[in-house]
Amino acid sequence: MRPVRVLFPLLALIAALTGSVRAVPAATIHVGADRKCSTIASALLIAQNGDTVLVSPGVYIEHNLVVDHRILLAGADHPVIDARDQGEIITVTANGAVVHGFTLRNVGTSFTEDCAGIRLRAVKHVVVEDNRLENAFFGIYVEHSDSVTIRRNILRGPHTRETTTGNGIHLWYSKHATIEDNDIQGHRDGIYFEFVEDSQVARNVSTHNLRYGLHFMFSHHDSYTDNRFASNGAGVAVMYTHDVIMRGNVFDDNWGMNAYGLLLKDISDSDIRDNEFRNNTVALYMEGCNRISAHRNEFTDNGYAVRVMANSMQNTFTDNDFRANAFDVVTNSRQSFNTFDSNYWSEYRGYDLDKDGVGDVPHRPVRLFALLVEKAPPGVVLLKSLFVTLIDTAERVMPVFTPETLIDTHPRMQPEPFQATAMHTEAAQ
């Protein structure tokens, strides 16, 4: 065996050449009232790559803390960092850093800077986890970064006005991000993506935000799975994007004059499946959307289940369930270039003589009254009247005004069993 005195210089040389092993062992720097470092700022000044800065329980009145080395900044029993409305709290500029286990409060509102509780600036492989952010202008702000992970954080915004409240989790010009298991309330947008690609958003709960629970633009090749977006001011908005996957999400109780479960604008080549839309003013709105597959979604108790504009083409709706919506499908054209097939419609009044589970006559989901409401919205007050029932029945028998080609030729007689995930179960509770 090679003598230790020969092996140690060799390891030191390898460490110096590769940077993979530190010549000096990593240190744990303790922060607390009775420690050598009584402030977090003083500990960050002496921390080196690989060190741990461990903060004891207590309240620390600090802001503008900069993590510029690859360290673990961790709190024991969730110490509080209170900025007292003086500005940003933690800024991370080092690759591979971890921020874990803090309560961050009172960032303060700024109309010239997007001050955040935690900001990641031009970094890779940074992890922000198990933190609580309270009364932050922006919660967690990520810019020009790659492969960051934001998970199990709780964010509670000030819930005042859109102009005085930033976004909960905000990503800009980033890629390969993982946003998972966060709980966000009271911000302008719960989660906001702009120019973010190849990223995953999973199992988050984004509720009671002032505008959108999720809002993303120009963000391609992203997936959104098993999230819950509920009771947000305007629901969820997806704009100017292609190759999006949205599966297993819950969109519920997004109710108001301009509220949507899911608003799609100029979206293409995307997959919307296994989602639950319940109690939304408009469950799914599509404008300028092409080649979208809407498959095995459940639309229940919405005002409008699907509003698809005339400039949306080559979209397919298959194996969806439409139950007890005021209007199942609405469009603003007498022509349709989209396909509806093998969906369940609670309003279907056809029959199945051969008992194969498929209606023997096609279903026309666009009601004449829906077209009239599009022209004169106040007319919706007549929704349950006998007059409306008569004109809808007449239009089904002899279509004149509704889109001739917007039909489901194979309407299912029974709904599909909905596969509830843990997030769906939570929403039901």
Buried (B, 14 or more C-beta within 10 A) or exposed (E): EEEEEEEEEEEEEEBEEEEEEBEEEEBEBBBBEEBEBBBBBBBBEEBEBBBBBBBBEBEBEBBEBBBEBBBBBBBBEEBBBBBEBBBBBBBBBBBBBBBBBBBBBBBBBBEEEBBBBBBBBBBEBBBBBBBBBBBBBBBBBBBEBBBBBBBBBBBBBBBEEEEBBBBBBBBBBBBBBBBBBBBBBBBBBBBBBBBBBBBBBBBBBBBBBBBBBBBBBBBBBBBBBBBBBBBBBBBBBBBBBBBBBBBBBBBBBBBEEEBBBBBBBBBBBBBBBBBBBBBBBBBBBBBBBBBBBBBBBBBBBBBBBBBBBBBBBEBEBBBBBBBEBBBBBBBBEBEBBBBBBBBBBEBBEBEBEEEEEBBEBEBBBBBBBBBBBBEEEEEBEBBEEEEBEEBBEEBBEEBEEBBEEBBBEBBBBEBBEBEBBEBBEEBEE
